[in-house]
Amino acid sequence: MYVKPKPGALVRDPETREPLPAEGAEVPENQYWMRRLADGDVVRAGRPTVAALPVPTDGEGL
């Protein structure tokens, strides 16, 4: 699941001990992260999308 910390919260990954980035991260749906979700320390978020590059129509760039 993809989660973000609530504003102002410092939530650490239990394996790496690194803080969860403000933009969020993919985390396992395990007891630790479900508890963080239930406590309101994190919120489910949509995964960020990568903007697609425009495709040349006249053959340029090939």
mmCIF file as Biopython writes it, N, C-alpha, C and O atoms, coordinates in Angstrom:
data_model
#
loop_
_atom_site.group_PDB
_atom_site.id
_atom_site.type_symbol
_atom_site.label_atom_id
_atom_site.label_alt_id
_atom_site.label_comp_id
_atom_site.label_asym_id
_atom_site.label_entity_id
_atom_site.label_seq_id
_atom_site.pdbx_PDB_ins_code
_atom_site.Cartn_x
_atom_site.Cartn_y
_atom_site.Cartn_z
_atom_site.occupancy
_atom_site.B_iso_or_equiv
_atom_site.auth_seq_id
_atom_site.auth_asym_id
_atom_site.pdbx_PDB_model_num
ATOM 1   N N  . MET A ? 1  ? 0.854  -1.166 0.000   1.0 0.0 1  A 1 
ATOM 2   C CA . MET A ? 1  ? 0.000  0.000  0.000   1.0 0.0 1  A 1 
ATOM 3   C C  . MET A ? 1  ? 0.900  1.229  0.000   1.0 0.0 1  A 1 
ATOM 4   O O  . MET A ? 1  ? 2.046  1.171  0.444   1.0 0.0 1  A 1 
ATOM 5   N N  . TYR A ? 2  ? 0.380  2.321  -0.492  1.0 0.0 2  A 1 
ATOM 6   C CA . TYR A ? 2  ? 1.146  3.565  -0.559  1.0 0.0 2  A 1 
ATOM 7   C C  . TYR A ? 2  ? 0.607  4.500  0.511   1.0 0.0 2  A 1 
ATOM 8   O O  . TYR A ? 2  ? -0.595 4.766  0.554   1.0 0.0 2  A 1 
ATOM 9   N N  . VAL A ? 3  ? 1.485  5.003  1.376   1.0 0.0 3  A 1 
ATOM 10  C CA . VAL A ? 3  ? 1.068  5.880  2.473   1.0 0.0 3  A 1 
ATOM 11  C C  . VAL A ? 3  ? 1.961  7.112  2.551   1.0 0.0 3  A 1 
ATOM 12  O O  . VAL A ? 3  ? 3.103  7.112  2.092   1.0 0.0 3  A 1 
ATOM 13  N N  . LYS A ? 4  ? 1.402  8.162  3.147   1.0 0.0 4  A 1 
ATOM 14  C CA . LYS A ? 4  ? 2.136  9.399  3.435   1.0 0.0 4  A 1 
ATOM 15  C C  . LYS A ? 4  ? 1.988  9.689  4.921   1.0 0.0 4  A 1 
ATOM 16  O O  . LYS A ? 4  ? 0.958  9.364  5.511   1.0 0.0 4  A 1 
ATOM 17  N N  . PRO A ? 5  ? 2.999  10.295 5.535   1.0 0.0 5  A 1 
ATOM 18  C CA . PRO A ? 5  ? 2.829  10.686 6.942   1.0 0.0 5  A 1 
ATOM 19  C C  . PRO A ? 5  ? 1.868  11.863 7.036   1.0 0.0 5  A 1 
ATOM 20  O O  . PRO A ? 5  ? 1.799  12.686 6.123   1.0 0.0 5  A 1 
ATOM 21  N N  . LYS A ? 6  ? 1.130  11.942 8.132   1.0 0.0 6  A 1 
ATOM 22  C CA . LYS A ? 6  ? 0.266  13.106 8.309   1.0 0.0 6  A 1 
ATOM 23  C C  . LYS A ? 6  ? 1.173  14.332 8.475   1.0 0.0 6  A 1 
ATOM 24  O O  . LYS A ? 6  ? 2.310  14.182 8.924   1.0 0.0 6  A 1 
ATOM 25  N N  . PRO A ? 7  ? 0.714  15.523 8.132   1.0 0.0 7  A 1 
ATOM 26  C CA . PRO A ? 7  ? 1.558  16.717 8.246   1.0 0.0 7  A 1 
ATOM 27  C C  . PRO A ? 7  ? 2.137  16.867 9.655   1.0 0.0 7  A 1 
ATOM 28  O O  . PRO A ? 7  ? 1.417  16.807 10.651  1.0 0.0 7  A 1 
ATOM 29  N N  . GLY A ? 8  ? 3.435  17.060 9.707   1.0 0.0 8  A 1 
ATOM 30  C CA . GLY A ? 8  ? 4.120  17.263 10.971  1.0 0.0 8  A 1 
ATOM 31  C C  . GLY A ? 8  ? 4.527  15.991 11.696  1.0 0.0 8  A 1 
ATOM 32  O O  . GLY A ? 8  ? 5.203  16.054 12.723  1.0 0.0 8  A 1 
ATOM 33  N N  . ALA A ? 9  ? 4.122  14.830 11.174  1.0 0.0 9  A 1 
ATOM 34  C CA . ALA A ? 9  ? 4.449  13.565 11.847  1.0 0.0 9  A 1 
ATOM 35  C C  . ALA A ? 9  ? 5.773  13.010 11.345  1.0 0.0 9  A 1 
ATOM 36  O O  . ALA A ? 9  ? 6.094  13.119 10.161  1.0 0.0 9  A 1 
ATOM 37  N N  . LEU A ? 10 ? 6.529  12.421 12.241  1.0 0.0 10 A 1 
ATOM 38  C CA . LEU A ? 10 ? 7.753  11.716 11.897  1.0 0.0 10 A 1 
ATOM 39  C C  . LEU A ? 10 ? 7.484  10.234 12.121  1.0 0.0 10 A 1 
ATOM 40  O O  . LEU A ? 10 ? 7.375  9.776  13.258  1.0 0.0 10 A 1 
ATOM 41  N N  . VAL A ? 11 ? 7.378  9.495  11.027  1.0 0.0 11 A 1 
ATOM 42  C CA . VAL A ? 11 ? 7.090  8.065  11.092  1.0 0.0 11 A 1 
ATOM 43  C C  . VAL A ? 11 ? 8.278  7.337  10.479  1.0 0.0 11 A 1 
ATOM 44  O O  . VAL A ? 11 ? 8.645  7.595  9.333   1.0 0.0 11 A 1 
ATOM 45  N N  . ARG A ? 12 ? 8.867  6.443  11.228  1.0 0.0 12 A 1 
ATOM 46  C CA . ARG A ? 12 ? 10.050 5.719  10.751  1.0 0.0 12 A 1 
ATOM 47  C C  . ARG A ? 12 ? 9.681  4.333  10.231  1.0 0.0 12 A 1 
ATOM 48  O O  . ARG A ? 12 ? 8.779  3.671  10.746  1.0 0.0 12 A 1 
ATOM 49  N N  . ASP A ? 13 ? 10.396 3.924  9.210   1.0 0.0 13 A 1 
ATOM 50  C CA . ASP A ? 13 ? 10.263 2.571  8.695   1.0 0.0 13 A 1 
ATOM 51  C C  . ASP A ? 13 ? 10.871 1.640  9.749   1.0 0.0 13 A 1 
ATOM 52  O O  . ASP A ? 13 ? 11.997 1.875  10.187  1.0 0.0 13 A 1 
ATOM 53  N N  . PRO A ? 14 ? 10.164 0.604  10.159  1.0 0.0 14 A 1 
ATOM 54  C CA . PRO A ? 14 ? 10.683 -0.245 11.231  1.0 0.0 14 A 1 
ATOM 55  C C  . PRO A ? 14 ? 11.918 -1.050 10.836  1.0 0.0 14 A 1 
ATOM 56  O O  . PRO A ? 14 ? 12.667 -1.486 11.710  1.0 0.0 14 A 1 
ATOM 57  N N  . GLU A ? 15 ? 12.143 -1.255 9.551   1.0 0.0 15 A 1 
ATOM 58  C CA . GLU A ? 15 ? 13.308 -2.031 9.120   1.0 0.0 15 A 1 
ATOM 59  C C  . GLU A ? 15 ? 14.539 -1.159 8.903   1.0 0.0 15 A 1 
ATOM 60  O O  . GLU A ? 15 ? 15.640 -1.521 9.318   1.0 0.0 15 A 1 
ATOM 61  N N  . THR A ? 16 ? 14.356 -0.008 8.253   1.0 0.0 16 A 1 
ATOM 62  C CA . THR A ? 16 ? 15.506 0.845  7.925   1.0 0.0 16 A 1 
ATOM 63  C C  . THR A ? 16 ? 15.734 1.934  8.962   1.0 0.0 16 A 1 
ATOM 64  O O  . THR A ? 16 ? 16.819 2.512  9.027   1.0 0.0 16 A 1 
ATOM 65  N N  . ARG A ? 17 ? 14.737 2.214  9.759   1.0 0.0 17 A 1 
ATOM 66  C CA . ARG A ? 17 ? 14.740 3.301  10.752  1.0 0.0 17 A 1 
ATOM 67  C C  . ARG A ? 17 ? 14.798 4.684  10.096  1.0 0.0 17 A 1 
ATOM 68  O O  . ARG A ? 17 ? 14.978 5.690  10.782  1.0 0.0 17 A 1 
ATOM 69  N N  . GLU A ? 18 ? 14.646 4.733  8.780   1.0 0.0 18 A 1 
ATOM 70  C CA . GLU A ? 18 ? 14.618 6.000  8.057   1.0 0.0 18 A 1 
ATOM 71  C C  . GLU A ? 18 ? 13.208 6.591  8.138   1.0 0.0 18 A 1 
ATOM 72  O O  . GLU A ? 18 ? 12.226 5.849  8.135   1.0 0.0 18 A 1 
ATOM 73  N N  . PRO A ? 19 ? 13.102 7.928  8.211   1.0 0.0 19 A 1 
ATOM 74  C CA . PRO A ? 19 ? 11.770 8.547  8.215   1.0 0.0 19 A 1 
ATOM 75  C C  . PRO A ? 19 ? 11.046 8.314  6.896   1.0 0.0 19 A 1 
ATOM 76  O O  . PRO A ? 19 ? 11.667 8.292  5.834   1.0 0.0 19 A 1 
ATOM 77  N N  . LEU A ? 20 ? 9.748  8.142  6.969   1.0 0.0 20 A 1 
ATOM 78  C CA . LEU A ? 20 ? 8.917  8.027  5.782   1.0 0.0 20 A 1 
ATOM 79  C C  . LEU A ? 20 ? 8.946  9.375  5.070   1.0 0.0 20 A 1 
ATOM 80  O O  . LEU A ? 20 ? 8.686  10.396 5.707   1.0 0.0 20 A 1 
ATOM 81  N N  . PRO A ? 21 ? 9.253  9.418  3.769   1.0 0.0 21 A 1 
ATOM 82  C CA . PRO A ? 21 ? 9.312  10.695 3.066   1.0 0.0 21 A 1 
ATOM 83  C C  . PRO A ? 21 ? 7.951  11.395 3.048   1.0 0.0 21 A 1 
ATOM 84  O O  . PRO A ? 21 ? 6.906  10.743 3.048   1.0 0.0 21 A 1 
ATOM 85  N N  . ALA A ? 22 ? 7.977  12.711 3.033   1.0 0.0 22 A 1 
ATOM 86  C CA . ALA A ? 22 ? 6.731  13.498 3.021   1.0 0.0 22 A 1 
ATOM 87  C C  . ALA A ? 22 ? 5.878  13.176 1.803   1.0 0.0 22 A 1 
ATOM 88  O O  . ALA A ? 22 ? 4.651  13.248 1.861   1.0 0.0 22 A 1 
ATOM 89  N N  . GLU A ? 23 ? 6.540  12.818 0.685   1.0 0.0 23 A 1 
ATOM 90  C CA . GLU A ? 23 ? 5.775  12.492 -0.533  1.0 0.0 23 A 1 
ATOM 91  C C  . GLU A ? 23 ? 5.196  11.081 -0.484  1.0 0.0 23 A 1 
ATOM 92  O O  . GLU A ? 23 ? 4.426  10.696 -1.363  1.0 0.0 23 A 1 
ATOM 93  N N  . GLY A ? 24 ? 5.565  10.304 0.547   1.0 0.0 24 A 1 
ATOM 94  C CA . GLY A ? 24 ? 5.013  8.978  0.740   1.0 0.0 24 A 1 
ATOM 95  C C  . GLY A ? 24 ? 5.904  7.882  0.194   1.0 0.0 24 A 1 
ATOM 96  O O  . GLY A ? 24 ? 6.935  8.140  -0.428  1.0 0.0 24 A 1 
ATOM 97  N N  . ALA A ? 25 ? 5.481  6.652  0.442   1.0 0.0 25 A 1 
ATOM 98  C CA . ALA A ? 25 ? 6.245  5.495  -0.008  1.0 0.0 25 A 1 
ATOM 99  C C  . ALA A ? 25 ? 5.354  4.263  -0.024  1.0 0.0 25 A 1 
ATOM 100 O O  . ALA A ? 25 ? 4.320  4.201  0.641   1.0 0.0 25 A 1 
ATOM 101 N N  . GLU A ? 26 ? 5.793  3.292  -0.803  1.0 0.0 26 A 1 
ATOM 102 C CA . GLU A ? 26 ? 5.130  1.988  -0.835  1.0 0.0 26 A 1 
ATOM 103 C C  . GLU A ? 26 ? 5.616  1.208  0.386   1.0 0.0 26 A 1 
ATOM 104 O O  . GLU A ? 26 ? 6.820  1.079  0.606   1.0 0.0 26 A 1 
ATOM 105 N N  . VAL A ? 27 ? 4.689  0.696  1.168   1.0 0.0 27 A 1 
ATOM 106 C CA . VAL A ? 27 ? 5.031  -0.063 2.366   1.0 0.0 27 A 1 
ATOM 107 C C  . VAL A ? 27 ? 4.231  -1.362 2.377   1.0 0.0 27 A 1 
ATOM 108 O O  . VAL A ? 27 ? 3.173  -1.439 1.752   1.0 0.0 27 A 1 
ATOM 109 N N  . PRO A ? 28 ? 4.724  -2.386 3.082   1.0 0.0 28 A 1 
ATOM 110 C CA . PRO A ? 28 ? 3.956  -3.635 3.159   1.0 0.0 28 A 1 
ATOM 111 C C  . PRO A ? 28 ? 2.699  -3.447 4.005   1.0 0.0 28 A 1 
ATOM 112 O O  . PRO A ? 28 ? 2.670  -2.642 4.936   1.0 0.0 28 A 1 
ATOM 113 N N  . GLU A ? 29 ? 1.681  -4.195 3.666   1.0 0.0 29 A 1 
ATOM 114 C CA . GLU A ? 29 ? 0.429  -4.117 4.429   1.0 0.0 29 A 1 
ATOM 115 C C  . GLU A ? 29 ? 0.538  -5.088 5.612   1.0 0.0 29 A 1 
ATOM 116 O O  . GLU A ? 29 ? -0.112 -6.133 5.640   1.0 0.0 29 A 1 
ATOM 117 N N  . ASN A ? 30 ? 1.375  -4.714 6.584   1.0 0.0 30 A 1 
ATOM 118 C CA . ASN A ? 30 ? 1.599  -5.578 7.747   1.0 0.0 30 A 1 
ATOM 119 C C  . ASN A ? 30 ? 1.055  -4.906 9.012   1.0 0.0 30 A 1 
ATOM 120 O O  . ASN A ? 30 ? 0.479  -3.820 8.951   1.0 0.0 30 A 1 
ATOM 121 N N  . GLN A ? 31 ? 1.243  -5.559 10.142  1.0 0.0 31 A 1 
ATOM 122 C CA . GLN A ? 31 ? 0.686  -5.081 11.404  1.0 0.0 31 A 1 
ATOM 123 C C  . GLN A ? 31 ? 1.212  -3.694 11.773  1.0 0.0 31 A 1 
ATOM 124 O O  . GLN A ? 31 ? 0.452  -2.856 12.257  1.0 0.0 31 A 1 
ATOM 125 N N  . TYR A ? 32 ? 2.496  -3.443 11.550  1.0 0.0 32 A 1 
ATOM 126 C CA . TYR A ? 32 ? 3.083  -2.144 11.903  1.0 0.0 32 A 1 
ATOM 127 C C  . TYR A ? 32 ? 2.400  -1.011 11.131  1.0 0.0 32 A 1 
ATOM 128 O O  . TYR A ? 32 ? 1.945  -0.033 11.724  1.0 0.0 32 A 1 
ATOM 129 N N  . TRP A ? 33 ? 2.334  -1.153 9.806   1.0 0.0 33 A 1 
ATOM 130 C CA . TRP A ? 33 ? 1.771  -0.071 8.994   1.0 0.0 33 A 1 
ATOM 131 C C  . TRP A ? 33 ? 0.262  0.043  9.154   1.0 0.0 33 A 1 
ATOM 132 O O  . TRP A ? 33 ? -0.277 1.146  9.061   1.0 0.0 33 A 1 
ATOM 133 N N  . MET A ? 34 ? -0.432 -1.057 9.391   1.0 0.0 34 A 1 
ATOM 134 C CA . MET A ? 34 ? -1.873 -0.980 9.641   1.0 0.0 34 A 1 
ATOM 135 C C  . MET A ? 34 ? -2.137 -0.251 10.957  1.0 0.0 34 A 1 
ATOM 136 O O  . MET A ? 34 ? -3.127 0.471  11.076  1.0 0.0 34 A 1 
ATOM 137 N N  . ARG A ? 35 ? -1.262 -0.434 11.942  1.0 0.0 35 A 1 
ATOM 138 C CA . ARG A ? 35 ? -1.407 0.278  13.216  1.0 0.0 35 A 1 
ATOM 139 C C  . ARG A ? 35 ? -1.150 1.767  13.031  1.0 0.0 35 A 1 
ATOM 140 O O  . ARG A ? 35 ? -1.869 2.596  13.589  1.0 0.0 35 A 1 
ATOM 141 N N  . ARG A ? 36 ? -0.132 2.111  12.253  1.0 0.0 36 A 1 
ATOM 142 C CA . ARG A ? 36 ? 0.147  3.532  11.971  1.0 0.0 36 A 1 
ATOM 143 C C  . ARG A ? 36 ? -1.057 4.167  11.281  1.0 0.0 36 A 1 
ATOM 144 O O  . ARG A ? 36 ? -1.410 5.312  11.561  1.0 0.0 36 A 1 
ATOM 145 N N  . LEU A ? 37 ? -1.676 3.424  10.386  1.0 0.0 37 A 1 
ATOM 146 C CA . LEU A ? 37 ? -2.861 3.905  9.678   1.0 0.0 37 A 1 
ATOM 147 C C  . LEU A ? 37 ? -4.025 4.094  10.657  1.0 0.0 37 A 1 
ATOM 148 O O  . LEU A ? 37 ? -4.700 5.123  10.630  1.0 0.0 37 A 1 
ATOM 149 N N  . ALA A ? 38 ? -4.256 3.107  11.514  1.0 0.0 38 A 1 
ATOM 150 C CA . ALA A ? 38 ? -5.351 3.179  12.493  1.0 0.0 38 A 1 
ATOM 151 C C  . ALA A ? 38 ? -5.139 4.316  13.492  1.0 0.0 38 A 1 
ATOM 152 O O  . ALA A ? 38 ? -6.102 4.952  13.921  1.0 0.0 38 A 1 
ATOM 153 N N  . ASP A ? 39 ? -3.886 4.574  13.863  1.0 0.0 39 A 1 
ATOM 154 C CA . ASP A ? 39 ? -3.571 5.652  14.806  1.0 0.0 39 A 1 
ATOM 155 C C  . ASP A ? 39 ? -3.630 7.032  14.167  1.0 0.0 39 A 1 
ATOM 156 O O  . ASP A ? 39 ? -3.630 8.046  14.867  1.0 0.0 39 A 1 
ATOM 157 N N  . GLY A ? 40 ? -3.681 7.073  12.828  1.0 0.0 40 A 1 
ATOM 158 C CA . GLY A ? 40 ? -3.733 8.363  12.140  1.0 0.0 40 A 1 
ATOM 159 C C  . GLY A ? 40 ? -2.362 8.975  11.888  1.0 0.0 40 A 1 
ATOM 160 O O  . GLY A ? 40 ? -2.270 10.138 11.495  1.0 0.0 40 A 1 
ATOM 161 N N  . ASP A ? 41 ? -1.290 8.206  12.109  1.0 0.0 41 A 1 
ATOM 162 C CA . ASP A ? 41 ? 0.058  8.713  11.860  1.0 0.0 41 A 1 
ATOM 163 C C  . ASP A ? 41 ? 0.359  8.809  10.374  1.0 0.0 41 A 1 
ATOM 164 O O  . ASP A ? 41 ? 1.150  9.649  9.946   1.0 0.0 41 A 1 
ATOM 165 N N  . VAL A ? 42 ? -0.282 7.937  9.582   1.0 0.0 42 A 1 
ATOM 166 C CA . VAL A ? 42 ? -0.138 7.958  8.129   1.0 0.0 42 A 1 
ATOM 167 C C  . VAL A ? 42 ? -1.521 7.906  7.508   1.0 0.0 42 A 1 
ATOM 168 O O  . VAL A ? 42 ? -2.497 7.528  8.157   1.0 0.0 42 A 1 
ATOM 169 N N  . VAL A ? 43 ? -1.590 8.289  6.249   1.0 0.0 43 A 1 
ATOM 170 C CA . VAL A ? 43 ? -2.832 8.202  5.475   1.0 0.0 43 A 1 
ATOM 171 C C  . VAL A ? 43 ? -2.532 7.484  4.167   1.0 0.0 43 A 1 
ATOM 172 O O  . VAL A ? 43 ? -1.437 7.605  3.617   1.0 0.0 43 A 1 
ATOM 173 N N  . ARG A ? 44 ? -3.513 6.739  3.675   1.0 0.0 44 A 1 
ATOM 174 C CA . ARG A ? 44 ? -3.357 6.114  2.354   1.0 0.0 44 A 1 
ATOM 175 C C  . ARG A ? 44 ? -3.320 7.219  1.314   1.0 0.0 44 A 1 
ATOM 176 O O  . ARG A ? 44 ? -4.028 8.220  1.423   1.0 0.0 44 A 1 
ATOM 177 N N  . ALA A ? 45 ? -2.498 7.024  0.320   1.0 0.0 45 A 1 
ATOM 178 C CA . ALA A ? 45 ? -2.349 8.033  -0.724  1.0 0.0 45 A 1 
ATOM 179 C C  . ALA A ? 45 ? -2.223 7.334  -2.067  1.0 0.0 45 A 1 
ATOM 180 O O  . ALA A ? 45 ? -1.861 6.161  -2.151  1.0 0.0 45 A 1 
ATOM 181 N N  . GLY A ? 46 ? -2.531 8.083  -3.107  1.0 0.0 46 A 1 
ATOM 182 C CA . GLY A ? 46 ? -2.339 7.554  -4.450  1.0 0.0 46 A 1 
ATOM 183 C C  . GLY A ? 46 ? -0.867 7.586  -4.811  1.0 0.0 46 A 1 
ATOM 184 O O  . GLY A ? 46 ? -0.124 8.467  -4.377  1.0 0.0 46 A 1 
ATOM 185 N N  . ARG A ? 47 ? -0.461 6.624  -5.602  1.0 0.0 47 A 1 
ATOM 186 C CA . ARG A ? 47 ? 0.928  6.603  -6.056  1.0 0.0 47 A 1 
ATOM 187 C C  . ARG A ? 47 ? 1.166  7.771  -7.005  1.0 0.0 47 A 1 
ATOM 188 O O  . ARG A ? 47 ? 0.309  8.075  -7.835  1.0 0.0 47 A 1 
ATOM 189 N N  . PRO A ? 48 ? 2.314  8.426  -6.895  1.0 0.0 48 A 1 
ATOM 190 C CA . PRO A ? 48 ? 2.594  9.516  -7.822  1.0 0.0 48 A 1 
ATOM 191 C C  . PRO A ? 48 ? 2.728  8.978  -9.238  1.0 0.0 48 A 1 
ATOM 192 O O  . PRO A ? 48 ? 3.225  7.873  -9.455  1.0 0.0 48 A 1 
ATOM 193 N N  . THR A ? 49 ? 2.283  9.769  -10.185 1.0 0.0 49 A 1 
ATOM 194 C CA . THR A ? 49 ? 2.383  9.353  -11.579 1.0 0.0 49 A 1 
ATOM 195 C C  . THR A ? 49 ? 3.551  10.072 -12.234 1.0 0.0 49 A 1 
ATOM 196 O O  . THR A ? 49 ? 3.912  11.185 -11.853 1.0 0.0 49 A 1 
ATOM 197 N N  . VAL A ? 50 ? 4.120  9.426  -13.204 1.0 0.0 50 A 1 
ATOM 198 C CA . VAL A ? 50 ? 5.212  10.020 -13.964 1.0 0.0 50 A 1 
ATOM 199 C C  . VAL A ? 50 ? 4.618  10.566 -15.247 1.0 0.0 50 A 1 
ATOM 200 O O  . VAL A ? 50 ? 3.926  9.850  -15.970 1.0 0.0 50 A 1 
ATOM 201 N N  . ALA A ? 51 ? 4.883  11.825 -15.530 1.0 0.0 51 A 1 
ATOM 202 C CA . ALA A ? 51 ? 4.350  12.435 -16.743 1.0 0.0 51 A 1 
ATOM 203 C C  . ALA A ? 51 ? 4.976  11.757 -17.960 1.0 0.0 51 A 1 
ATOM 204 O O  . ALA A ? 51 ? 6.182  11.517 -18.007 1.0 0.0 51 A 1 
ATOM 205 N N  . ALA A ? 52 ? 4.138  11.459 -18.926 1.0 0.0 52 A 1 
ATOM 206 C CA . ALA A ? 52 ? 4.613  10.827 -20.151 1.0 0.0 52 A 1 
ATOM 207 C C  . ALA A ? 52 ? 5.283  11.865 -21.043 1.0 0.0 52 A 1 
ATOM 208 O O  . ALA A ? 52 ? 4.836  13.008 -21.139 1.0 0.0 52 A 1 
ATOM 209 N N  . LEU A ? 53 ? 6.346  11.448 -21.681 1.0 0.0 53 A 1 
ATOM 210 C CA . LEU A ? 53 ? 7.019  12.338 -22.628 1.0 0.0 53 A 1 
ATOM 211 C C  . LEU A ? 53 ? 6.213  12.390 -23.910 1.0 0.0 53 A 1 
ATOM 212 O O  . LEU A ? 53 ? 5.630  11.383 -24.310 1.0 0.0 53 A 1 
ATOM 213 N N  . PRO A ? 54 ? 6.167  13.552 -24.569 1.0 0.0 54 A 1 
ATOM 214 C CA . PRO A ? 54 ? 5.422  13.625 -25.826 1.0 0.0 54 A 1 
ATOM 215 C C  . PRO A ? 54 ? 6.095  12.762 -26.901 1.0 0.0 54 A 1 
ATOM 216 O O  . PRO A ? 54 ? 7.320  12.672 -26.971 1.0 0.0 54 A 1 
ATOM 217 N N  . VAL A ? 55 ? 5.288  12.152 -27.707 1.0 0.0 55 A 1 
ATOM 218 C CA . VAL A ? 55 ? 5.793  11.304 -28.783 1.0 0.0 55 A 1 
ATOM 219 C C  . VAL A ? 55 ? 5.838  12.139 -30.057 1.0 0.0 55 A 1 
ATOM 220 O O  . VAL A ? 55 ? 4.815  12.676 -30.481 1.0 0.0 55 A 1 
ATOM 221 N N  . PRO A ? 56 ? 7.022  12.254 -30.674 1.0 0.0 56 A 1 
ATOM 222 C CA . PRO A ? 56 ? 7.115  13.039 -31.910 1.0 0.0 56 A 1 
ATOM 223 C C  . PRO A ? 56 ? 6.264  12.399 -33.008 1.0 0.0 56 A 1 
ATOM 224 O O  . PRO A ? 56 ? 6.271  11.179 -33.175 1.0 0.0 56 A 1 
ATOM 225 N N  . THR A ? 57 ? 5.541  13.220 -33.745 1.0 0.0 57 A 1 
ATOM 226 C CA . THR A ? 57 ? 4.683  12.688 -34.812 1.0 0.0 57 A 1 
ATOM 227 C C  . THR A ? 57 ? 5.336  12.782 -36.177 1.0 0.0 57 A 1 
ATOM 228 O O  . THR A ? 57 ? 4.869  12.149 -37.124 1.0 0.0 57 A 1 
ATOM 229 N N  . ASP A ? 58 ? 6.401  13.552 -36.303 1.0 0.0 58 A 1 
ATOM 230 C CA . ASP A ? 58 ? 7.027  13.734 -37.622 1.0 0.0 58 A 1 
ATOM 231 C C  . ASP A ? 58 ? 8.348  12.983 -37.744 1.0 0.0 58 A 1 
ATOM 232 O O  . ASP A ? 58 ? 9.112  13.246 -38.673 1.0 0.0 58 A 1 
ATOM 233 N N  . GLY A ? 59 ? 8.635  12.066 -36.842 1.0 0.0 59 A 1 
ATOM 234 C CA . GLY A ? 59 ? 9.844  11.278 -36.926 1.0 0.0 59 A 1 
ATOM 235 C C  . GLY A ? 59 ? 11.047 11.928 -36.310 1.0 0.0 59 A 1 
ATOM 236 O O  . GLY A ? 59 ? 12.124 11.333 -36.320 1.0 0.0 59 A 1 
ATOM 237 N N  . GLU A ? 60 ? 10.921 13.132 -35.768 1.0 0.0 60 A 1 
ATOM 238 C CA . GLU A ? 60 ? 12.066 13.795 -35.117 1.0 0.0 60 A 1 
ATOM 239 C C  . GLU A ? 60 ? 12.449 13.048 -33.850 1.0 0.0 60 A 1 
ATOM 240 O O  . GLU A ? 60 ? 11.606 12.450 -33.181 1.0 0.0 60 A 1 
ATOM 241 N N  . GLY A ? 61 ? 13.711 13.093 -33.540 1.0 0.0 61 A 1 
ATOM 242 C CA . GLY A ? 61 ? 14.204 12.466 -32.327 1.0 0.0 61 A 1 
ATOM 243 C C  . GLY A ? 61 ? 14.482 10.990 -32.477 1.0 0.0 61 A 1 
ATOM 244 O O  . GLY A ? 61 ? 14.799 10.320 -31.495 1.0 0.0 61 A 1 
ATOM 245 N N  . LEU A ? 62 ? 14.371 10.467 -33.688 1.0 0.0 62 A 1 
ATOM 246 C CA . LEU A ? 62 ? 14.665 9.045  -33.888 1.0 0.0 62 A 1 
ATOM 247 C C  . LEU A ? 62 ? 16.050 8.852  -34.400 1.0 0.0 62 A 1 
ATOM 248 O O  . LEU A ? 62 ? 16.472 7.718  -34.627 1.0 0.0 62 A 1 
#
